[in-house]
């Protein structure tokens, strides 16, 4: 990386319970992944027939529905026979499947760390989740913490998909009642118009999963907007998928097309949007598929 950019961190903390690959799995992947990548796109129907959960992911690729299936390791109850059970283990133990779940753990931890840090200031905290989807990262983060120094915490979930909003409302029922929640159905770039008076000081903006579908110009535009609307000392937590050995299979067969960036590229876009390189860190989960960006204004 260039001198004005922070180092990349690969988090292998055993306490996190990350899903990694042992020796046998690495040997298996050495032979199996090239086979996966050689499968033609017209085999999608065959892949869907191997397991109900695989079918759900393919039919709902890029949506919160597919992500939730991955978070939950699919549904083993959908395994009707031995062959289904075998394919369930194959699909939900792929590197990309594991890395999505590891990313969730990593994002949850970073949000908890930031919340505890901000709580020391004993001021109200405003959290915004952009393209919130199921909102699981925020939900799990706040649920794992006690009331923070008796301060008010306002959480806004914004997503353009009404179905994602409704799903997140169900998931958010587990959030303690002392958190102030609201939901907004709108596009990411429209978020500033919802923040004034009571919700004017944004301390945390979480946006994970959206950058995978934005070109560089769109990333800079949304990052710049976020920088302008963050309070001084506020944090952006975001992420991008990095190039990996399963990319061809995910793109051509699963039909999940994304824009792949490494951590260095993500940092560069954040700097161009106004963030200080000295206040940015990139953390990879152990499989190095997802780069999580934490940037402070």
Backbone as a ProteinNet text record, in pm:
[ID]
protein_1_A
[PRIMARY]
XXXXXXXXXXXXXXXXXXXXXXXXXXXXXXXXXXXXXXXXXXXXXXXXXXXXXXXXXXXXXXXXXXXXXXXXXXXXXXXXXXXXXXXXXXXXXXXXXXXXXXXXXXXXXXXXXXXXXXXXXXXXXXXXXXXXXXXXXXXXXXXXXXXXXXXXXXXXXXXXXXXXXXXXXXXXXXXXXXXXXXXXXXXXXXXXXXXXXXXXXXXXXXXXXXXXXXXXXXXXXXXXXXXXXXXXXXXXXXXXXXXXXXXXXXXXXXXXXXXXXXXXXXXXXXXXXXXXXXXXXXXXXXXXXXXXXXXXX
[TERTIARY]
84	0	87.7	31.5	106.7	122.5	216.4	250.5	136.7	43.3	-63.6	-184.7	-170.6	-282.1	-249.7	-350.6	-326.6	-298	-238.2	-212	-340.6	-340.1	-453.5	-435.4	-545.2	-543.9	-625	-569.3	-645.6	-674.5	-801	-839.3	-855	-767.6	-774.7	-800.5	-864.5	-888.7	-973.3	-918	-990.9	-1117.2	-1123.3	-1240.4	-1363.7	-1341.8	-1452.5	-1533.3	-1477.9	-1549.6	-1565.2	-1465.9	-1470.3	-1471.9	-1532.9	-1531.3	-1412.1	-1316.2	-1196	-1183.4	-1076.9	-1055.5	-937.9	-964.1	-854.9	-779.5	-679.6	-594.8	-675.2	-763.9	-841.4	-931.1	-992.5	-1079.1	-998.4	-879.4	-794.6	-754.5	-725.8	-691.3	-813	-928.4	-1053.1	-1079.2	-1063.6	-1088.8	-992.1	-870.7	-769.9	-819	-889.4	-941	-1084.4	-1163.4	-1306.1	-1337.9	-1268.5	-1300.1	-1279.1	-1171.8	-1160.2	-1274.8	-1325.2	-1440.5	-1563.3	-1585.5	-1697.3	-1691.1	-1572.5	-1557	-1568.6	-1561.6	-1575.2	-1720.4	-1810.4	-1951.7	-2012.3	-2077.1	-2138.1	-2260.3	-2291.7	-2402.3	-2536.9	-2551.4	-2680.3	-2705.2	-2610.8	-2628.9	-2697.6	-2740.7	-2802.9	-2923.2	-3003.3	-3121.8	-3082.9	-2971.2	-2923.3	-2879.7	-2807.5	-2762.6	-2882.6	-2985	-3105.1	-3172.5	-3162.1	-3228	-3154.2	-3029.9	-2951.1	-2995.5	-3056.3	-3102.5	-3194.3	-3298.3	-3396.7	-3331.8	-3237.5	-3171.5	-3085.2	-3021.1	-2942.1	-3034	-3151	-3249.2	-3293	-3313.8	-3356.3	-3251.6	-3125.2	-3017.4	-3010.3	-3016.9	-3008.6	-3126.4	-3244.2	-3363.3	-3369.8	-3297.5	-3301.6	-3164.9	-3075.3	-2939	-2940.5	-2850.8	-2828.7	-2926.8	-3027.6	-3127.4	-3100.2	-3174.1	-3160.5	-3204.5	-3293.6	-3342	-3226	-3146.5	-3032.6	-2928	-2901.9	-2803.3	-2846.8	-2974.3	-3024.4	-3010.8	-3033	-3015.3	-2869.5	-2777.8	-2635.2	-2601.8	-2655.8	-2631.6	-2674.2	-2783.5	-2840.8	-2787.6	-2685	-2628.4	-2730.2	-2822.7	-2926.9	-3025.1	-3109.3	-3204.7	-3183.3	-3112.2	-3085.9	-3213.2	-3325.6	-3452.3	-3501.9	-3448.4	-3486.4	-3412.5	-3325.6	-3251.3	-3339.2	-3391	-3487.2	-3419.9	-3295.6	-3224.5	-3075.7	-2999.4	-2855.2	-2787.1	-2828.3	-2766.9	-2789.7	-2910.8	-2940.3	-2850.9	-2830.9	-2747.3	-2603	-2555.5	-2418.4	-2404.8	-2500.9	-2493.5	-2512.8	-2594.1	-2609.2	-2474.5	-2400.2	-2268	-2171.9	-2181.6	-2093.2	-2119.7	-2246.4	-2278.3	-2256.3	-2289.1	-2282.2	-2150.4	-2056.7	-1919.5	-1820.5	-1872	-1784.5	-1721.4	-1610.7	-1541.1	-1630.7	-1705.9	-1790.9	-1901.8	-1956	-2059.7	-2004.4	-1888	-1825	-1788.1	-1734.5	-1686.2	-1799	-1917.8	-2032.8	-2067.8	-2066.8	-2097.5	-1986.2	-1862.2	-1749.9	-1754.5	-1794.5	-1808.7	-1910.1	-2021.1	-2123.9	-2066	-1990.9	-1930	-1835	-1758.2	-1660.4	-1729	-1830.9	-1904	-1972.8	-2034.6	-2100.2	-2000.4	-1881.9	-1782.4	-1739.3	-1714.6	-1669.2	-1775.6	-1901.5	-2009.3	-2017.8	-2002.8	-2004.7	-1891.2	-1772.8	-1657.1	-1684.2	-1739.3	-1767.9	-1875.2	-1980.6	-2087.8	-2034.6	-1951.3	-1895.3	-1806.3	-1732.9	-1646	-1729	-1833.3	-1917.7	-1994.9	-2031.4	-2109.2	-2031.5	-1898.8	-1815.8	-1835.7	-1880.2	-1903.4	-2035.6	-2118.7	-2247.2	-2337.2	-2338.9	-2427	-2514	-2628.1	-2715.4	-2639.2	-2673.7	-2607.3	-2710	-2676.6	-2761.3	-2693.8	-2762.6	-2710.3	-2798.3	-2735.5	-2808	-2753.5	-2841.7	-2803.9	-2858.2	-2767.4	-2806.1	-2811.8	-2917.6	-2941.9	-2938.3	-3019.7	-3010.8	-3042.9	-3121.9	-3157.8	-3227.7	-3180.3	-3240.2	-3202.4	-3098.9	-3050	-2984.9	-2945.6	-2896.6	-2772.9	-2679.8	-2556	-2586.3	-2673.4	-2709.7	-2790	-2885.5	-2970.4	-2886.7	-2796.9	-2715.7	-2619.3	-2570.1	-2475.4	-2540.5	-2654.3	-2717.2	-2777.8	-2819.4	-2877.6	-2773.8	-2648.8	-2541.9	-2491.6	-2546.3	-2500.5	-2612.3	-2572.9	-2668.6	-2695	-2790.5	-2817.3	-2690.3	-2654.3	-2524.9	-2528.7	-2479.2	-2468.9	-2598.8	-2710.5	-2842.1	-2860.9	-2792.9	-2808.4	-2909.4	-2963.7	-3058.2	-2983.7	-3027.8	-2970	-3082.5	-3065	-3162.4	-3107.1	-3187.3	-3144	-3241.4	-3187.7	-3269.6	-3226.3	-3322.8	-3297.4	-3355	-3272	-3315.8	-3287.1	-3389.7	-3374	-3482.4	-3449.3	-3547.4	-3646.7	-3616.8	-3701.6	-3798.8	-3927.7	-4025.3	-4024.8	-3996.7	-3993.8	-3877.5	-3763.6	-3649.7	-3682.7	-3751.5	-3792.3	-3883.2	-3981.4	-4074.6	-4002.6	-3907.1	-3831.6	-3748.6	-3684.8	-3600.6	-3683.9	-3808.6	-3896.8	-3920.5	-3937.6	-3957.9	-3832.4	-3718	-3590.8	-3560.1	-3603.1	-3571.6	-3655.8	-3752.1	-3836	-3754.2	-3637.9	-3552.9	-3469.6	-3468	-3392.7	-3461.7	-3387.7	-3448.9	-3528.2	-3633.3	-3723.1	-3660.4	-3544.7	-3483.7	-3407.3	-3402.4	-3351	-3466.9	-3443.1	-3545	-3527.2	-3623.9	-3610	-3705.2	-3660.2	-3749.9	-3702.4	-3795.7	-3767.7	-3808.3	-3725.2	-3751.9	-3734.2	-3832.1	-3822.4	-3782	-3655.7	-3604.3	-3467.4	-3414.3	-3283.5	-3172.3	-3054.7	-2941.7	-2907.6	-2904.9	-2860.4	-2958.2	-3077.4	-3178.1	-3175.4	-3081.7	-3084.7	-3074.4	-3000	-2985.1	-3116	-3216.2	-3340.2	-3418.8	-3379.4	-3449.7	-3380.4	-3274.5	-3197	-3192.5	-3278.6	-3282	-3339.6	-3314.2	-3359.9	-3322.6	-3421.3	-3397.4	-3292.5	-3287.7	-3197.8	-3084.5	-3040.2	-2947.8	-2801.5	-2758.1	-2616.8	-2594.2	-2543.3	-2519.3	-2382.8	-2383.3	-2258.5	-2202.3	-2292.5	-2249.9	-2334.8	-2268.5	-2339.4	-2283.5	-2370.6	-2332.5	-2390.3	-2305.5	-2349.2	-2268.5	-2319.8	-2248	-2329.1	-2266.3	-2332.5	-2370.5	-2377.6	-2421.2	-2309.2	-2189.1	-2077.3	-2047.5	-2086	-2062.2	-2134.5	-2227.7	-2307.1	-2290.5	-2199.1	-2175.3	-2042.1	-2040.6	-1912.8	-1840.4	-1716.8	-1634.7	-1699.5	-1757.6	-1820	-1934.3	-2014.7	-2126	-2075.1	-1966.2	-1909	-1861.7	-1789.1	-1739.3	-1855.4	-1960.5	-2076.8	-2142.4	-2164.6	-2231.2	-2137	-2008.7	-1910.6	-1901.8	-1900.5	-1892.3	-2014.7	-2129.8	-2254.1	-2251.6	-2199.6	-2187.6	-2091.7	-1978.4	-1878.5	-1939	-2013.5	-2074.4	-2176.2	-2244.3	-2352.5	-2313.5	-2194.8	-2147.2	-2112.8	-2140.7	-2097.1	-1945.6	-1883.5	-1739.2	-1705.2	-1614.8	-1579.8	-1666.7	-1764.1	-1851.7	-1782.3	-1845.6	-1782.7	-1867.8	-1798.9	-1858.4	-1805.3	-1895.8	-1857.1	-1915	-1827.4	-1872.8	-1788.3	-1812.7	-1738.8	-1751.4	-1659.6	-1665.3	-1608.4	-1667.2	-1614.6	-1488.7	-1389.7	-1263.4	-1261.6	-1177	-1162.7	-1123	-1181.5	-1150.5	-1167.6	-1122.1	-1115.5	-1252.9	-1358.4	-1492.1	-1573	-1510.1	-1580.1	-1651.7	-1586.1	-1644.5	-1772.6	-1770	-1888.3	-2001.1	-1968.7	-2069.1	-2133.3	-2051.8	-2103	-2183.2	-2125.1	-2185.1	-2293.9	-2277.1	-2373	-2477.9	-2432.3	-2527.4	-2601.4	-2533.1	-2594.1	-2586.8	-2488.9	-2471.8	-2356.1	-2389.2	-2287.6	-2255	-2126.3	-2081.8	-1958.8	-1928.6	-1807.2	-1706	-1596.1	-1496.5	-1387.6	-1355.3	-1248.9	-1166	-1038.6	-956.9	-956.5	-897.4	-896.2	-827.6	-721.9	-648	-735.5	-811.8	-901.2	-1012	-1060.8	-1167.2	-1117.4	-997.4	-937.4	-921.5	-874.6	-855.2	-985.1	-1094.4	-1224.7	-1269.8	-1241.1	-1277.4	-1198.4	-1070.6	-986.7	-1035.9	-1070.9	-1122.2	-1254.3	-1322	-1451.8	-1439.3	-1317.4	-1295.5	-1240	-1239.5	-1189.6	-1037	-988.1	-845.6	-786.1	-680	-618	-572.5	-538.9	-491.5	-604.7	-727.9	-842.5	-922.1	-854.3	-917.8	-846.4	-922.7	-861.6	-943	-872.9	-935.1	-909.1	-1016	-1002.4	-1063.4	-985.7	-1035.9	-1074	-1180.8	-1206.4	-1101.2	-1086.1	-974	-959	-1069.5	-1061	-1027.2	-1017.8	-973.4	-1062.6	-1191.7	-1287.4	-1359.9	-1383.2	-1452.4	-1360.2	-1347.3	-1271.6	-1369.3	-1355.6	-1442.2	-1367.5	-1432.4	-1373.3	-1435.3	-1350.6	-1395.3	-1324.1	-1400.8	-1343.8	-1408.7	-1326	-1376.7	-1361.4	-1461.6	-1455.3	-1372.8
-119.2	0	124.5	236.8	359.8	408.4	501.3	543.8	613.5	674.4	748.7	661.3	531.7	441.3	345.7	307.9	219.1	76.5	1.5	-139.3	-220.1	-330.1	-421	-517.9	-548.6	-640.8	-764	-881.5	-1005.4	-1056.4	-1059.6	-1095.8	-1246.6	-1306.1	-1449.7	-1478.1	-1383.2	-1396.7	-1521.7	-1619	-1744.7	-1724.8	-1617.8	-1589.7	-1560.8	-1515.2	-1474.7	-1592.1	-1711.8	-1827.6	-1826.4	-1773.2	-1768.7	-1909.2	-1919.7	-2046.1	-2043.6	-2129	-2134.4	-2273.5	-2294	-2422.5	-2496.7	-2619.8	-2704.5	-2761.6	-2841.5	-2898	-2980.5	-3066.6	-3152.1	-3069.6	-2964.9	-2880.4	-2805.9	-2761.6	-2690.4	-2783.1	-2908.7	-3006.6	-3032.4	-3048.4	-3069.2	-2952.1	-2828.7	-2709.9	-2699.5	-2747.1	-2740.7	-2812.6	-2922.1	-2999	-2958	-2920.8	-2898	-2763	-2657.4	-2524.3	-2513.6	-2568.1	-2565.4	-2637.6	-2744.4	-2815.1	-2724.5	-2656.9	-2563.4	-2457.1	-2401.5	-2291.9	-2336.8	-2466.6	-2519.2	-2550.3	-2540.9	-2569.9	-2459.4	-2493.4	-2390.6	-2327.4	-2206	-2132.6	-2200.8	-2279.4	-2344.4	-2463.3	-2488.2	-2592.5	-2537.8	-2412.4	-2350.8	-2431	-2481.1	-2558.3	-2686.3	-2745.7	-2866.8	-2834.5	-2723.3	-2681.7	-2657.4	-2594.2	-2565.1	-2693.5	-2798.6	-2924.6	-3001.6	-2962.1	-3037.1	-3010.2	-2893.9	-2863.4	-2742.3	-2743.9	-2635.2	-2502.3	-2506.5	-2383.4	-2324.4	-2411.6	-2364.4	-2297.9	-2357.1	-2299.1	-2161.1	-2147.5	-2020.3	-1911.8	-1946.5	-1848.9	-1804.9	-1899.7	-1866.4	-1779.2	-1813.2	-1738.1	-1600.2	-1581.7	-1453.6	-1388	-1424.2	-1371.3	-1219.3	-1165.6	-1022.4	-965.4	-1041.5	-987.6	-1029.6	-966.2	-1001.5	-1145.3	-1197.2	-1335.3	-1433.9	-1416.1	-1505.5	-1492.3	-1368.5	-1346.3	-1414.1	-1404.6	-1467.4	-1619.6	-1678.7	-1823	-1860	-1778.1	-1802.7	-1786.5	-1682.5	-1661.7	-1782.5	-1844.1	-1955.3	-2092	-2092.7	-2218.8	-2298	-2227.5	-2298.1	-2360.3	-2446.9	-2516.7	-2667.1	-2727.5	-2872.2	-2955.8	-2901.6	-2975.8	-2996.8	-2917	-2933.1	-3048.2	-3115	-3229.1	-3354	-3393.7	-3504.8	-3641.9	-3644.4	-3772.3	-3749.8	-3855.3	-3847.6	-3754	-3759.4	-3674.2	-3526.4	-3494	-3356.1	-3312.8	-3402.8	-3371.5	-3344.5	-3424.5	-3406.2	-3269.8	-3236.1	-3108	-2990.7	-3010	-2904	-2871.5	-2973.8	-2953.3	-2889.1	-2926.8	-2870.1	-2721.6	-2686.3	-2546.9	-2452.5	-2496.7	-2404.9	-2413.3	-2487.6	-2487.4	-2436.7	-2378.5	-2312.1	-2189.6	-2144	-2028.1	-1905.2	-1880	-1761.9	-1769.9	-1888.1	-1904.7	-1875.9	-1932.7	-1910.4	-1763.9	-1703.4	-1565.7	-1466.6	-1491.7	-1404.6	-1408.4	-1526.8	-1539.7	-1479.8	-1496.9	-1437.6	-1284.7	-1231.8	-1086.6	-1033	-1104.4	-1063.2	-1052.8	-1153.6	-1152.1	-1034	-1008.6	-900.1	-764	-742.9	-616.3	-595.6	-700	-690.3	-645.2	-705.7	-670.2	-524.9	-479.8	-341.8	-242.4	-272.4	-182.8	-178.9	-294.3	-297	-212.9	-226.3	-149	0.5	40.7	182.7	231.8	152.1	191.5	213.4	122.7	135.6	258.8	287	405.4	533	539	657.8	676.5	567	574	642.2	638.7	703.7	854.3	909.9	1054.4	1094.8	994.2	1015.9	1112.1	1095.8	1172.9	1076.5	1125.4	1042.6	990.8	870	807.1	782.4	823.2	799.1	701.2	592.4	489.9	484.6	477.7	458.8	336.8	247.1	132.8	157	179.5	206.6	75.2	59	-67.8	-178.3	-158.9	-240.3	-387.1	-420.3	-559.8	-614.7	-727.9	-786.9	-711.6	-626.9	-547.6	-633.4	-753.8	-848.2	-797.7	-734.1	-688.5	-588.2	-492.7	-393.3	-457.7	-540.6	-605.8	-685.9	-769.5	-853.7	-770.4	-660.9	-575.1	-510.7	-447.3	-376.1	-472.2	-587.7	-685.4	-743.5	-736.9	-794.9	-697.6	-574.3	-473.1	-434.3	-403.5	-348.9	-203.8	-141.8	-0.6	78.9	163.2	231.1	360.8	354.2	473.6	553.8	484.9	549.4	658.4	645	742.7	690.7	781.2	744.3	697.2	586.5	536	527.7	602.3	603.4	521.8	430.6	344.8	360.1	392	404.1	298.8	222.9	123.2	175.8	186.5	238.5	136.8	104	10.8	43.2	26.1	56.6	-57.5	-173.5	-291.4	-302.5	-282.9	-292	-427.5	-534.1	-667.1	-680.4	-618.5	-619.9	-541.4	-430.1	-349.4	-430.2	-498.1	-576.8	-691.2	-753.9	-862.7	-809.8	-694.4	-638	-598	-558.4	-525.4	-648.8	-761.9	-887.2	-923.2	-912.7	-946.6	-851.4	-726.3	-623.7	-632.8	-721.8	-736.6	-779.6	-837	-881.1	-767.1	-649.8	-535.7	-480.9	-454.2	-402.2	-273.8	-250.7	-137.6	-0.4	5.7	136.7	189.2	111.1	162.7	221.7	334.4	402.6	365.6	292.1	237.6	304.8	317.8	360.4	299	285.6	223.9	319.2	325.6	413.7	334.5	343	279.1	384.6	381	479.2	432.6	503	469.8	526.8	469.6	505.5	653.7	711.7	850.7	952.8	908	1000.5	1009	939.9	933.4	1069.3	1168.9	1294.4	1365.4	1351.5	1426.6	1377.3	1263.1	1209.6	1242.9	1322.4	1350	1499	1538.7	1675.9	1674.1	1779.4	1790.4	1666.7	1582.6	1467.8	1372.7	1358.1	1259.7	1326.9	1441.5	1517.4	1474.6	1427.3	1393	1244.2	1209.4	1068.9	1026.9	931.1	886.5	760.4	674.6	551	531.8	510.8	470.8	336.5	237.6	102.3	78.7	38.1	12.4	-105.7	-223.2	-345.5	-422.3	-451.6	-527.5	-444.8	-312.6	-227	-196.9	-177.9	-140	-246.2	-369.8	-479.7	-457.8	-362.2	-337.6	-195.1	-117.1	20.8	32.5	105	134.2	240.9	271.8	363.1	500.1	553	685.9	687.3	580.5	572.8	557	481.9	464.4	598.1	673.5	804.3	897.3	890.8	976.8	946.2	817.8	782.7	801	769.2	791.6	941.1	1025.7	1171	1220.3	1169.2	1206.7	1162.9	1044.5	992.9	1079.5	1113.3	1196.4	1330.3	1390.5	1521.4	1515.1	1401.8	1390.8	1323.9	1267.3	1212.5	1325.6	1305.5	1403.2	1393.9	1496.5	1493.3	1379.1	1293	1176.6	1055.7	1072.1	961.8	857	739.9	626.4	574.6	536.8	460	317.9	221.1	80.1	25.5	-17	-66.4	-188.1	-240.4	-360.1	-378.3	-456.5	-493.3	-633.4	-708.1	-840.6	-827.4	-909.3	-909.6	-1025.6	-1014.3	-1122	-1251.6	-1362.5	-1489.3	-1604.4	-1721.5	-1835.9	-1888	-1854.6	-1903.3	-1803.1	-1693.7	-1584.8	-1630.9	-1708.6	-1751.2	-1831.5	-1922.9	-2003.3	-1915.8	-1827	-1738.9	-1650.1	-1601.2	-1509.6	-1582.4	-1686.6	-1750.3	-1852.4	-1926.2	-2033.5	-1987.9	-1930.5	-1880.8	-1758.9	-1684.1	-1565.2	-1444.1	-1443.8	-1335.8	-1247.8	-1147.4	-1059.6	-944.2	-924.5	-819	-748.1	-634	-559.2	-588.7	-650.4	-696	-590	-560.4	-465.1	-518.8	-485.7	-522.4	-407.7	-432.9	-333.5	-205.1	-216.2	-97.7	-7.3	-67.5	9.5	75.3	4.4	57.3	178.1	168.4	280.8	401	377.1	485.6	561	488.3	551.6	631.9	580.7	653.4	783.5	778.3	898.4	1002.7	958.7	1050.6	1114.8	1051.8	1101.3	1193.7	1213.6	1307.6	1248.2	1117.7	1055.7	1064	1079.5	1088.8	948	926.4	793.1	744	838.6	801.2	752.8	774.2	733.6	622.3	546.6	436.9	306.6	202.2	69.7	-28.3	-126.5	-234	-364.6	-438.3	-566.8	-675.4	-776.4	-893.9	-1003.6	-1076.2	-1200.2	-1302.7	-1414.8	-1506.5	-1557.3	-1572.9	-1625.8	-1517.4	-1394.5	-1279.8	-1256.2	-1279.5	-1257.9	-1124.3	-1082.9	-956.7	-859.3	-738.9	-632.5	-541.1	-530.5	-443.9	-313.9	-203.9	-71.6	-3.6	50.1	131.8	266.2	372	504.2	603.9	682.7	784.3	922.2	1005.4	1143.5	1229.1
0	0	0	-41	-40.7	101.9	122.8	257.4	331.1	256.7	323	353.1	336	361.7	476.7	555	669	624.4	714.5	685.1	690.6	617.9	622.2	738.4	804.6	917.3	880	901	885.9	1026.3	1061.8	1198.1	1211.2	1290.4	1316.6	1464.3	1531.5	1674.6	1702.9	1775.8	1800.9	1883.9	1960.6	2044.6	1958.8	1834.9	1748.2	1694.8	1700	1648.5	1497.8	1429.4	1283.3	1223.9	1106.6	1031.6	936.8	962.2	879.7	817.1	742.2	675.9	738	777.9	824	705.7	734.2	629.2	529	579.3	489.7	397.7	453.9	371.9	266.5	301.4	203.9	90.5	125.1	21	-68	-4.4	-78.9	-173.9	-123.5	-205.7	-322.7	-303.2	-409.6	-535.2	-514.3	-627.9	-664.5	-562.6	-583.6	-649	-608.7	-660.9	-812	-868.2	-1014.8	-1085.3	-1021.8	-1078.4	-1076.2	-964.3	-952.8	-1062.4	-1080.4	-1176.1	-1321.8	-1343.2	-1479.7	-1516	-1416.7	-1441.8	-1527.7	-1637.5	-1723.9	-1658.1	-1697.6	-1635.7	-1655.7	-1764.9	-1789.4	-1696.2	-1604.9	-1503.8	-1378.3	-1385	-1268.1	-1219.6	-1313.9	-1277.9	-1203.9	-1243.4	-1177	-1034.3	-1018.9	-886.1	-794.4	-847.3	-768.4	-719.7	-798.7	-762.9	-653.9	-623.1	-524.7	-381.2	-357.5	-222.1	-226.7	-144	-140.6	-101.6	-11.2	32.4	-78.4	-157	-271.7	-373.6	-394.9	-486.8	-438.8	-309.1	-252.6	-275.3	-257.6	-277.1	-422.5	-514.2	-656.5	-700.2	-651.7	-692	-627.1	-517.5	-445.7	-435.2	-528.1	-524.5	-516.1	-435.3	-407.9	-305.6	-264.7	-171.7	-27.3	65.4	206.3	231.5	146	161.4	147.5	42.4	18.3	128.4	170.5	276.8	406	437	558.8	552.9	436.2	420.2	447.3	397.8	421.8	570.2	633.1	775.8	857.7	816.4	893.1	850	764	714.5	632.5	567.5	495.3	593.2	544.1	630.8	618.5	715.1	709.1	699.8	749.8	745.9	602.6	509.9	369.7	302.2	376.7	322.8	329.2	215.4	211	207.6	164.8	155.1	175.1	166.6	190	90.9	-36.3	-138.4	-105.9	-61.9	-22.2	94.1	190	305.5	263	168	118.2	51.1	-36	-106.1	-10.4	92.7	192.2	255.5	292.3	351.7	252.7	125.1	23.1	4.9	-21.1	-53.8	63.4	183.9	297.6	373.3	316.9	368.6	264	157.7	61.4	126.8	72.5	129.8	134.9	27	25.4	129.4	151.2	253.3	392.5	420.3	550.6	570	465.1	475.3	502.1	446.8	474.3	623	680.4	823.3	909	865.2	937.8	929.9	813.7	799.3	899.4	915.2	1009.9	1150.4	1192.2	1325.2	1341.3	1236.8	1240.5	1249.3	1167.8	1169.5	1304.1	1356.3	1488.1	1593.5	1593.9	1695.1	1682.7	1559.3	1540	1583.3	1557.5	1600.2	1752.6	1815.9	1963.3	2021.1	1963.7	2010.8	1999	1885	1862.5	1959.9	1979	2070.6	2212.6	2259.3	2393.6	2405	2297.3	2296.2	2299.5	2217	2212.2	2342.4	2406.2	2530.5	2642.1	2634.2	2735.6	2736	2622.5	2613.4	2677.2	2709.4	2776.3	2699	2567.9	2481.7	2402.5	2355.7	2273.1	2151.3	2108.9	1993.9	1884.3	1763.7	1647.6	1553	1521.8	1431	1306.7	1191.6	1066.1	995.2	955.6	872.9	732.4	637.1	498.4	420.9	341.2	272.2	376.6	479.4	600.9	579.1	476.2	455.8	578.6	628	747.5	873.7	864.5	978.8	1086.5	1051.7	1152.8	1226.2	1156.9	1222.4	1332.9	1304.3	1405	1517.5	1480.3	1580.4	1679.5	1627.3	1715.2	1799	1741.9	1814.6	1935.7	1915.1	2026.4	2128.5	2082.6	2175.5	2270.6	2230.2	2312.2	2419.1	2418.7	2513.4	2609.6	2733.5	2829.1	2793.7	2862.2	2836.7	2859.5	2764.1	2763.6	2845.1	2968.1	3052.4	3059.2	3046.8	3052.1	2946.6	2834.1	2726.5	2624.5	2546.3	2441.8	2317.2	2261.4	2136.2	2032.9	1923.8	1815.4	1698.6	1647.9	1537.7	1421.2	1304.6	1183.9	1083.4	1033.2	929.2	797.9	697.2	567.8	458.1	382.7	270.6	167.6	41.5	-63.3	-84.4	-27.4	-42.9	75.4	53	162.7	232.7	157.9	218.6	316.8	283.1	374.5	501.1	484.5	599.5	692.4	635.3	715.7	787.2	717.4	779.6	896.3	877.3	982.9	1104.8	1082.4	1195.1	1282.3	1217.4	1291.2	1369.6	1303.3	1366.8	1483	1469	1568.4	1694.4	1697.2	1816.8	1938.7	1913.6	2024.1	2083.2	2015.6	2066.2	2190.3	2297.8	2421.3	2395.4	2471.6	2448.1	2471.4	2538.2	2562.4	2440.2	2331.8	2205.2	2125.4	2061.3	1981.7	1835.2	1779.9	1645.1	1546.9	1422.6	1315.3	1184.6	1090.3	961.2	848.7	745.1	631.5	502.7	414.9	283.9	181.8	140.6	45.2	-4	-104.1	-158.3	-70.6	-84	2	-2.1	-121.2	-135.4	-77.9	-43.1	11.9	164.1	227.8	374.1	443.5	389.7	466	498.4	413.5	436.1	557.6	612.5	728.3	860	852.1	973.3	1003.4	1094.5	1142.9	1283.9	1356.8	1494.9	1577	1609.8	1698.7	1642.9	1510.6	1449.6	1370.7	1414.3	1328.9	1341.8	1457.4	1476.1	1453.9	1337.7	1305.1	1358.3	1450.6	1511.6	1446.9	1399.5	1332.2	1207.4	1095.5	974	930.5	927.7	883.8	745	652.8	515.6	462	485.4	448.2	344.6	230.5	125.3	4.6	19.7	-90.4	-188.9	-138.5	-226.3	-331.5	-303.2	-397.1	-529.8	-532.4	-653.2	-706.3	-645.1	-685.9	-758.1	-871.4	-936.3	-854.4	-891.9	-811.5	-794	-900.3	-891.9	-790.2	-790.8	-696.3	-552.8	-536.7	-402.5	-348.6	-431	-387.5	-354.6	-434.5	-410.4	-276.7	-248	-121.7	-3.5	-20.1	87	120.3	18.6	40.1	115.8	78.8	145.1	292.1	314.3	450.9	531.8	471.3	541.5	581.4	491.1	517.3	630.2	645	742.2	873.5	879.5	1006.5	1102.7	1230.3	1330.1	1344.2	1398.6	1420.2	1515.1	1472.2	1552.9	1525.4	1432.4	1396.8	1311.9	1299.1	1230.9	1114.4	1008.8	899.2	908.5	904.2	897.1	767.1	677.4	547.5	508.5	389	346.1	195.6	141.2	-0.6	-17.1	-108.2	-137	-220.4	-191.8	-264.7	-363.6	-462.8	-560.8	-489.9	-530.5	-465.3	-563.7	-524.4	-615.6	-658.4	-584.6	-618.3	-701	-735.7	-804.8	-931.5	-1013.4	-1141.1	-1118.9	-1023.8	-992.9	-939	-845.3	-785.1	-891.5	-984.4	-1087.4	-1194.1	-1250.5	-1368.3	-1336.3	-1229	-1198.5	-1097.2	-987	-887.3	-942.8	-1030.7	-1089.4	-998.9	-908.3	-811.2	-859.2	-937	-997.3	-902.6	-877.8	-786.2	-841.4	-782.2	-814.9	-705.4	-743.2	-646.8	-628.2	-501.7	-469.9	-353.6	-353.3	-238.2	-137.2	-22.8	83.5	44.2	-31.9	-75.6	-162.8	-252.1	-337.6	-255.6	-156.4	-70.9	8.4	60.4	133	41.3	-80.8	-177.1	-203.3	-216.6	-240.7	-118.7	0.8	122.8	134.5	99.9	105.6	4.9	-114.9	-215.9	-173.1	-78.9	-31.8	88.8	136.6	245.9	373.7	387.4	509.6	517.4	637.4	664.3	668.5	591.5	585.5	722.7	812.1	944.5	1034.8	990.8	1071.9	1003.2	917.7	845.3	876.9	896.7	906.5	822.8	767.7	690.6	763.3	789.7	858.4	770.1	741.7	668.4	767	733.5	807.3	762.3	833.6	808.7	665.7	592.2	456.1	353.7	400.4	319	196.9	213.2	103.4	119.9	244.7	268.3	341.5	286.4	349.8	422.1	553.3	633.7	660.6	624.5	642.9	763.7	850	962.5	950.4	926.9	904.6	999	1064.5	1158.2	1097.2	1115.8	1064.7	1160.3
[MASK]
+++++++++++++++++++++++++++++++++++++++++++++++++++++++++++++++++++++++++++++++++++++++++++++++++++++++++++++++++++++++++++++++++++++++++++++++++++++++++++++++++++++++++++++++++++++++++++++++++++++++++++++++++++++++++++++++++++++++++++++++++++++++++++++++++++++++++++++++++++++++++++++++++++++++++

